């Protein structure tokens, strides 16, 4: 065995002496444990693994935490080219910018730039599997660009195909799109989902897209329970038409009633909670306090870097904060005091790992157990006083760790980050590509529109009832609850 300076590809790896969060069924924690990786699999996990191949390279995990790679089940990766642009947006302003005004501006190369940047961003933060909720795919050329960017980065990715510029019944019926989807479905490198929303239109035009997903044998990921866009009618239509399956991922699910949650619980599927998004944009209050009542499986996601961070440390932290804040507020309103928090740090670490694996139907991911895929993260930063003392490892991950503390990331047995630095990436080239996209967008919009979009000033009485411009349907319940709505975006009404 040799101590690894920079690990050599193809040789076994032994992460030695760290606190190991196995995330197995018993949530076993080894206070000084080893994880052996051989080829693309975890070969052994134990207190002291001695039976290792001669060529094994040792990574010193002393003082650090070894855990499964994290899994993000909902990220609009193409929007990363505009990192932090929408920091002061509401959900309405997001809809206006992407759905109504400027989403069509993106060329295939811009989709590629955003995906490439986002994919490396994921790995750098210890997110080894990311669902690319890719709803900017206006053409197959855009889709090819998205897939090419994901293939260029040594992580795990699921391409969730979508197009906000057309109805899902339209683009899913396009023979060119269907041929592309069939190629991706059979691709060993990428996973596949269909990504579209159900507006609640009684005609249920989304049926055709659900049928395509069923024919392809892939899951549907959908923004459910989003204030002013998708609510209980969409869930009811999916249920009544037999399209609620264990493969479904319901993103946000923040403004639903008991009936919808019960339908989710009865039919399987999971909820992807994006707490930073829900807290800030206005989809509804982060729903973990609701979904855990019904035993609905939960995974975590970051939504989009056009607003927020791209790491699941923030997701865990904000999810705990939102759930506990709700619990305290409800108790205080009744004159009571919460003496024990129901949602624990251990729970959100589970959602960031096992929860994502279950949502994607990947029982070979999400925990550190012999025979599973070797997606492993070492959190260790000897240069930081925040790395010690190590007294509560789940609390350390959920409340203390940051992306800069991610020392080593292993995906499929290959080291993609080591000694706190990405491996095998030309960041200068990635920067040039994404800055070219920013330059193009600024030029295409003009400086006035670019600045206005970043600093929105909308009339207070305008509300976007229906961002889906491919259908005339508008929710009666939303109309009654909120009054004024947008008319035709081109009419000035």
C-alpha positions in Angstrom: 0.0 0.0 0.0 1.1 3.6 -0.7 -0.2 6.8 0.8 -1.8 8.8 -2.1 -0.3 12.1 -3.1 -2.5 12.3 -6.1 -4.3 9.0 -6.6 -3.5 7.1 -9.8 -6.5 6.1 -11.9 -7.2 2.4 -11.9 -5.7 1.4 -8.6 -7.7 0.5 -5.5 -8.3 3.2 -2.9 -8.5 2.9 0.9 -10.0 5.9 2.8 -8.5 5.2 6.2 -9.3 6.3 9.7 -12.3 8.7 9.2 -15.7 8.9 10.8 -17.7 6.8 8.4 -21.4 7.6 7.9 -22.5 4.4 6.1 -26.1 5.5 5.7 -27.0 1.8 5.7 -30.3 0.6 7.0 -29.1 0.9 10.6 -27.3 4.2 9.9 -24.1 2.6 11.3 -21.5 5.2 12.2 -17.8 4.1 12.5 -15.9 6.5 14.6 -12.6 5.4 13.1 -13.3 3.4 10.0 -12.1 2.4 6.6 -13.7 2.3 3.2 -12.0 0.2 0.5 -12.8 0.9 -3.2 -11.8 -1.6 -5.9 -12.7 -0.8 -9.5 -16.1 0.9 -9.5 -17.4 -0.8 -6.3 -17.1 -0.5 -2.5 -15.2 -3.6 -1.6 -15.2 -3.3 2.2 -16.3 -1.1 5.0 -15.1 -1.6 8.6 -13.3 -0.5 11.7 -10.0 -1.6 10.3 -9.8 -3.1 6.8 -6.5 -4.9 6.4 -7.1 -7.3 3.6 -6.4 -5.0 0.6 -4.7 -5.4 -2.7 -1.0 -4.7 -2.8 -1.4 -1.7 -5.2 -3.9 0.0 -2.9 -3.5 3.8 -2.5 -4.3 5.1 1.0 -6.2 8.4 1.5 -5.8 9.6 5.1 -9.3 10.4 6.3 -8.2 11.0 10.0 -10.3 13.9 11.4 -12.7 13.8 8.5 -16.1 12.4 7.6 -16.5 9.7 4.9 -20.0 9.5 3.5 -21.9 8.5 0.4 -21.9 10.9 -2.5 -24.8 13.3 -2.3 -27.7 13.3 -4.9 -29.6 16.4 -6.2 -32.9 15.4 -7.7 -33.8 18.8 -9.3 -31.4 21.3 -10.7 -31.9 23.6 -13.8 -28.3 23.3 -14.8 -28.6 25.3 -18.0 -29.4 28.4 -16.0 -26.0 28.3 -14.2 -24.6 30.5 -17.0 -26.5 33.3 -15.2 -25.2 32.5 -11.7 -26.7 34.9 -9.1 -28.4 37.0 -11.7 -31.8 36.5 -10.1 -30.7 36.9 -6.5 -33.6 39.4 -5.9 -36.2 37.8 -7.9 -39.6 36.4 -6.9 -41.1 33.4 -8.7 -43.1 35.7 -10.8 -40.0 37.5 -12.1 -38.4 34.2 -12.8 -41.4 33.2 -14.9 -41.4 36.5 -16.7 -37.7 36.4 -17.6 -37.4 32.7 -18.7 -40.9 31.7 -19.8 -42.2 34.9 -21.3 -39.4 37.2 -22.4 -35.9 35.8 -22.7 -35.8 32.0 -22.4 -35.9 31.6 -26.2 -32.7 33.6 -26.5 -30.6 30.6 -25.3 -28.7 28.9 -28.1 -27.5 25.3 -27.9 -24.0 26.5 -27.0 -25.5 28.4 -24.1 -27.2 25.3 -22.8 -23.9 23.5 -23.1 -22.1 26.3 -21.2 -24.5 26.3 -18.3 -24.6 22.5 -18.0 -20.8 22.2 -18.1 -20.3 24.8 -15.4 -23.1 23.3 -13.3 -21.8 19.7 -13.6 -18.4 20.6 -12.3 -20.0 22.7 -9.6 -21.9 19.7 -8.4 -18.8 17.5 -8.2 -16.9 20.2 -6.4 -19.5 20.3 -3.6 -19.6 16.5 -3.2 -22.8 16.0 -5.3 -22.0 12.9 -7.3 -25.4 12.5 -9.0 -27.5 15.4 -10.3 -30.8 15.5 -12.1 -30.6 18.1 -14.9 -34.2 19.4 -14.9 -33.5 20.7 -18.4 -36.6 22.7 -19.5 -34.7 24.9 -21.9 -34.5 22.4 -24.7 -36.2 24.2 -27.5 -34.9 21.8 -30.1 -33.0 18.5 -30.4 -29.9 20.6 -31.0 -30.3 22.1 -27.6 -30.8 18.7 -26.1 -27.7 17.3 -27.8 -25.7 20.2 -26.3 -27.1 19.5 -22.8 -26.2 15.8 -23.1 -22.7 16.5 -24.5 -21.9 18.8 -21.6 -22.9 16.2 -19.0 -20.9 13.4 -20.8 -17.8 15.7 -20.6 -17.8 15.7 -16.8 -17.0 12.5 -14.7 -20.1 12.6 -12.6 -23.5 10.9 -12.6 -26.3 12.8 -14.4 -29.9 12.3 -15.3 -31.2 14.3 -18.2 -34.8 15.3 -17.5 -36.0 16.5 -20.9 -38.3 19.5 -21.0 -39.2 22.6 -23.0 -41.0 25.5 -21.4 -41.6 27.1 -24.8 -44.1 24.4 -25.9 -46.7 22.1 -24.4 -45.4 18.7 -23.3 -47.9 17.1 -25.6 -46.3 18.9 -28.5 -42.6 18.3 -28.0 -43.0 14.8 -26.8 -44.8 13.9 -30.0 -42.0 15.3 -32.2 -40.3 12.3 -34.0 -36.9 13.9 -33.6 -37.4 14.4 -29.9 -38.6 10.8 -29.5 -35.6 9.4 -31.4 -33.3 11.5 -29.1 -35.1 10.2 -26.0 -34.7 6.6 -27.1 -31.0 7.1 -27.6 -30.6 8.6 -24.1 -32.7 5.9 -22.6 -30.3 3.3 -24.0 -27.2 5.4 -23.0 -25.0 3.8 -20.3 -23.6 7.2 -19.4 -26.8 9.2 -18.7 -30.1 8.6 -17.0 -33.4 9.9 -18.5 -36.6 11.4 -17.2 -39.3 13.6 -18.7 -39.7 17.0 -17.1 -43.0 18.8 -17.4 -45.7 20.3 -15.3 -49.4 19.6 -15.0 -51.4 22.9 -15.1 -54.7 21.5 -13.9 -56.5 22.1 -17.2 -59.5 19.7 -17.0 -58.8 18.5 -20.6 -55.5 17.1 -19.2 -53.5 17.7 -22.3 -50.4 16.4 -20.5 -51.7 12.8 -20.9 -49.8 12.4 -24.2 -46.5 13.2 -22.5 -47.2 10.8 -19.7 -48.0 8.1 -22.3 -44.6 8.8 -24.0 -42.9 8.4 -20.6 -44.7 5.1 -20.0 -43.8 3.8 -23.4 -40.1 4.7 -22.8 -40.2 3.2 -19.3 -38.9 6.4 -17.7 -40.1 8.5 -14.8 -41.7 11.9 -14.8 -40.4 14.8 -12.7 -42.9 17.6 -12.2 -43.2 20.9 -10.3 -46.2 20.2 -8.1 -47.8 22.4 -5.5 -46.3 25.6 -6.8 -48.3 28.7 -5.8 -50.0 30.3 -8.8 -48.9 27.6 -11.2 -49.6 24.0 -10.2 -51.7 22.7 -7.4 -54.2 20.0 -6.3 -56.0 19.8 -9.7 -52.9 18.6 -11.4 -52.3 15.9 -8.8 -55.9 14.8 -9.0 -55.8 14.5 -12.8 -52.6 12.5 -12.6 -54.2 10.2 -10.1 -57.5 9.7 -11.8 -55.8 8.9 -15.1 -53.4 6.4 -13.6 -50.1 8.4 -14.0 -49.0 8.6 -10.4 -46.3 5.9 -10.1 -43.3 5.2 -7.8 -41.0 6.7 -10.5 -42.6 10.1 -10.2 -40.7 12.9 -8.5 -42.9 15.8 -7.2 -40.8 18.9 -7.0 -41.6 21.5 -4.2 -45.1 20.1 -3.4 -45.5 23.1 -1.1 -49.1 24.3 -1.6 -51.1 21.0 -1.6 -53.9 19.7 0.5 -54.2 16.5 2.4 -55.9 14.8 -0.5 -52.8 15.3 -2.7 -50.4 14.2 -0.1 -52.5 11.1 0.6 -52.5 10.3 -3.2 -48.7 10.6 -3.2 -48.4 8.3 -0.2 -50.7 5.7 -1.7 -49.1 5.5 -5.1 -45.4 5.9 -4.3 -43.1 8.5 -5.8 -41.2 11.0 -3.8 -41.0 14.8 -3.1 -37.9 16.8 -4.0 -37.7 19.6 -1.5 -35.8 22.8 -2.6 -35.9 24.7 0.6 -33.7 27.7 -0.4 -36.0 28.1 -3.4 -39.3 27.7 -1.6 -38.3 30.0 1.2 -37.2 32.8 -1.2 -39.1 32.5 -4.4 -42.6 31.9 -3.2 -43.6 28.4 -4.3 -45.0 27.8 -0.8 -43.6 27.0 2.7 -41.1 24.2 2.4 -43.3 21.1 2.9 -41.2 18.7 5.0 -43.5 19.4 8.0 -46.4 18.1 5.8 -44.9 15.3 3.8 -43.4 13.6 6.9 -46.9 13.3 8.3 -47.8 10.9 5.5 -44.5 9.0 5.2 -43.8 10.3 1.7 -40.1 9.8 0.8 -38.0 12.9 0.5 -35.0 13.9 -1.5 -33.2 17.3 -1.6 -32.4 19.7 -4.4 -31.0 23.1 -5.1 -33.2 24.2 -8.0 -31.1 26.8 -9.8 -27.9 28.7 -9.3 -29.5 31.7 -11.0 -30.6 32.4 -7.5 -29.0 30.2 -4.9 -26.1 28.0 -4.0 -25.4 24.8 -5.8 -24.6 22.6 -2.9 -26.6 20.3 -0.7 -25.0 21.5 2.5 -27.1 24.6 2.1 -30.1 22.4 1.3 -29.7 20.4 4.5 -29.1 23.5 6.6 -32.1 25.5 5.3 -34.4 22.5 5.4 -33.7 21.9 9.1 -34.2 25.6 9.7 -37.5 25.9 7.9 -39.0 22.7 9.4 -38.0 23.7 12.9 -39.2 27.3 12.4 -42.6 26.1 11.4 -42.8 23.7 14.4 -41.9 26.5 16.8 -44.3 29.0 15.3 -47.2 26.6 15.4 -46.5 25.7 19.0 -46.1 29.4 20.0 -49.4 30.3 18.4 -51.1 27.7 20.7 -49.1 28.9 23.7 -47.0 25.8 23.7 -43.2 25.2 23.7 -41.3 22.7 21.5 -38.9 20.9 23.7 -37.6 18.3 21.2 -37.1 18.9 17.4 -38.7 16.2 15.3 -36.5 16.8 12.3 -32.9 15.9 13.1 -29.6 16.4 11.4 -29.4 12.7 10.7 -32.7 12.9 8.7 -31.5 15.5 6.2 -28.2 13.8 5.7 -30.3 10.7 4.8 -32.4 12.7 2.4 -29.3 14.1 0.7 -28.0 10.6 0.1 -30.3 7.6 0.4 -33.4 9.8 -0.3 -32.0 10.8 -3.7 -31.0 7.2 -4.5 -34.5 6.0 -3.7 -36.1 8.7 -5.7 -34.1 7.6 -8.8 -34.6 3.9 -8.2 -30.9 3.4 -7.7 -30.4 0.9 -4.9 -26.8 0.7 -5.8 -26.2 4.3 -4.6 -26.8 6.3 -1.4 -25.0 4.3 1.2 -21.5 2.9 1.8 -21.9 -0.9 1.7 -19.9 -3.6 0.0 -21.1 -4.2 -3.5 -22.6 -0.8 -4.0 -21.2 1.7 -6.5 -18.2 3.6 -5.3 -19.6 7.2 -5.0 -17.8 8.4 -1.9 -17.1 11.8 -0.4 -14.5 12.8 2.2 -15.1 16.0 4.2 -11.8 17.1 5.7 -10.2 20.4 6.0 -7.2 20.4 8.4 -6.6 24.1 7.7 -9.9 25.1 9.2 -10.8 25.4 12.9 -14.3 24.5 12.0 -13.2 20.9 11.3 -12.7 20.1 15.0 -13.8 18.9 17.4 -15.8 16.1 15.8 -18.5 15.3 18.4 -21.7 15.0 16.3 -20.9 13.9 12.7 -24.4 14.4 11.4 -24.5 17.9 12.9 -21.1 18.5 11.4 -22.3 17.7 7.9 -25.7 19.5 8.2 -24.6 22.7 10.0 -20.9 23.1 9.8 -19.5 21.8 6.5 -19.2 23.8 3.3 -18.1 22.9 -0.2 -14.6 24.1 0.5 -14.3 21.3 3.1 -14.9 18.6 0.5 -11.5 17.0 0.3 -12.1 14.0 -1.9 -14.9 13.0 -4.3 -15.0 9.6 -5.9 -17.5 8.7 -8.6 -17.8 5.2 -9.9 -14.4 4.5 -8.3 -12.7 7.4 -10.0 -11.2 10.3 -8.0 -12.7 13.6 -9.4 -11.7 15.9 -6.5 -8.6 15.5 -4.3 -6.9 17.6 -1.6 -9.8 20.1 -2.0 -9.2 20.6 -5.7 -11.1 19.3 -8.8 -9.1 16.7 -10.8 -8.9 16.8 -14.6 -10.8 20.0 -15.3 -9.7 23.0 -17.3 -11.5 25.6 -15.4 -10.1 28.4 -17.6 -11.8 26.8 -20.6 -15.1 26.4 -18.7 -14.9 30.0 -17.6 -14.3 31.2 -21.2 -17.3 29.2 -22.5 -19.7 30.5 -19.8 -18.5 34.1 -20.1 -19.1 33.9 -23.8 -22.7 33.0 -23.1 -23.0 35.9 -20.7 -21.6 38.3 -23.3 -24.0 36.9 -25.9 -27.0 37.3 -23.6 -26.1 40.9 -22.6 -25.7 41.8 -26.3 -28.9 40.1 -27.3 -31.0 41.7 -24.6 -29.2 45.1 -24.6 -27.7 46.6 -21.5 -30.9 48.3 -20.4 -32.9 45.1 -20.4 -30.0 43.1 -18.9 -29.9 45.6 -16.0 -33.6 45.7 -15.6 -33.9 42.0 -15.5 -31.4 41.8 -12.7 -33.1 44.5 -10.7 -36.8 43.9 -11.4 -39.4 46.6 -10.7 -42.8 45.2 -11.5 -46.2 46.9 -10.7 -47.4 45.7 -7.4 -50.9 44.7 -8.7 -49.6 42.4 -11.5 -49.6 38.7 -10.7 -48.6 35.9 -13.1 -51.4 33.4 -12.9 -50.3 31.1 -15.7 -46.7 31.0 -16.9 -47.5 28.2 -19.4 -48.2 30.2 -22.5 -48.9 27.2 -24.5 -52.3 26.8 -22.9 -55.1 29.3 -22.2 -56.2 27.5 -19.0 -56.2 29.6 -15.9 -56.9 28.2 -12.4 -60.2 29.4 -11.0 -59.0 28.9 -7.5 -56.0 31.0 -8.1 -58.1 33.7 -9.8 -60.5 33.9 -6.8 -57.7 33.8 -4.3 -55.5 36.4 -5.9 -57.7 38.6 -8.1 -55.6 40.4 -10.8 -53.9 38.2 -13.3 -51.7 38.6 -16.4 -53.4 38.7 -19.7 -51.7 38.0 -23.0 -48.0 39.0 -22.4 -47.9 40.7 -25.7 -51.1 42.7 -25.3 -50.1 45.1 -22.5 -53.2 44.1 -20.6 
